[in-house]
Amino acid sequence: MRPDMVILILAMAAVTYFTRAGAFAILHRTGIPVWLERWLKHIPTAVLTALIMPALLLPRGVIDISWQNHYLMAGLLAAYVAFKTNNALLTMAWGMSAMFIMRWSGF
């Protein structure tokens, strides 16, 4: 492995360690404020949305809000199933099944 890559990996590890250790040291005695705890609960949803929405709306690099956008249609179905059932396995199964059916049937 190249020395510059090793240095880069070690630097990223150090930054990760010190940010977590710093937060632990600061909040160890006082605890997490209620407002911060409420705010932190929304971060996974925001990150997941930021990762998924471009794939659903921009499958070919341009905005495609049409019936021919299989990603968007399967995503909407999966969102509906997730909302109604609150079951990750069913959500994935319905979304993947919808995508497979649309691709296979040429919809």
N, C-alpha and C positions, 0 to 999 in steps of 0.2 A: 504494500500500500504506500502511496506517495506521502511524504512527510507533511505536506500542506493539508492533505485530507485528515490526517490524524490530528493535527493541530485544530482544524475546524471542528471535528467531532468533539474533542476535549473542551473546546471553548463553548460549544453549544451545551454540553453536559454541565459545565460550570455555571453558565447563565441559568439553566433550568434549576440546578441545585440551589443557587443563591437566591433566586426569586422565591422558591418555595420555603427555604429555610428562613429567609427574611420575613415572609408573611407569618410563618409559624412563631418566630421570635417576637414579633410585634403583637400578634393576637393571642399568644399563649396565656398571658395573665388576664387580659381584659375580655377575651372572647370576641366573637364576631358580632358586630352591631346588628340589630334586628333589620334595619333598612338594607344593609349590605347582604344579609342572608336572603332576604326577599328578592333582591336584585340578582343575586347569583343563581337562583333557581331558574331564571329565564335564559341563561347563557346556552345550555344544550339545545334548546329549541331554536334559538337565533342562529347558532352555528349550523345546525342541521338544515334549516331553511336556506341559509346562504349557500350551502353545498348543493342542495337539490334543485332549487328554483332555476338556476341557469340551464341545467340539464333538461328540465321540463319545457322551458319556454324558448330555449335557443338550441334545438337539437342539431341544426345545420349552420349555426353561427349567426342566424338572423331570427328575429322574433317570429314565431309561428304559432298563432292562436287559431287553429283550425281543426276540423274533424280528422284531417289526415295526419296530425301530429300524434302518433301513437304514444309517445312518452307522456304527453300532457293528458291524454284520455285515460291511460292506465294510472297515472298519478292522481287524477281526480277521483277515480274509482277507489284507489287505495286510501286516499284521504277520507272519503266517505265511510269506508269500512272501518278505518281506524277510529273515526269519530263515533260511529254507532256501537262498535264492539269493544274498543279499547284492548284489542288483542293483536300483538305484533305478528304472530304467526299467521293468523287469518288475513291480516293486512298484506303481508308479503305474498301469501298464496294467491289472493285475489288479484293483486297488482301484476304479478308475474303471469298468471293465467290470462288476464286481459291482454297483456302485451303479446303473449304467444298466440292467442286466438286472432288478434288483429293482424299480426305478421303472417300467420299461416293462411288466413282466409283472404289476404290481400285487401282488407278493408281500407 
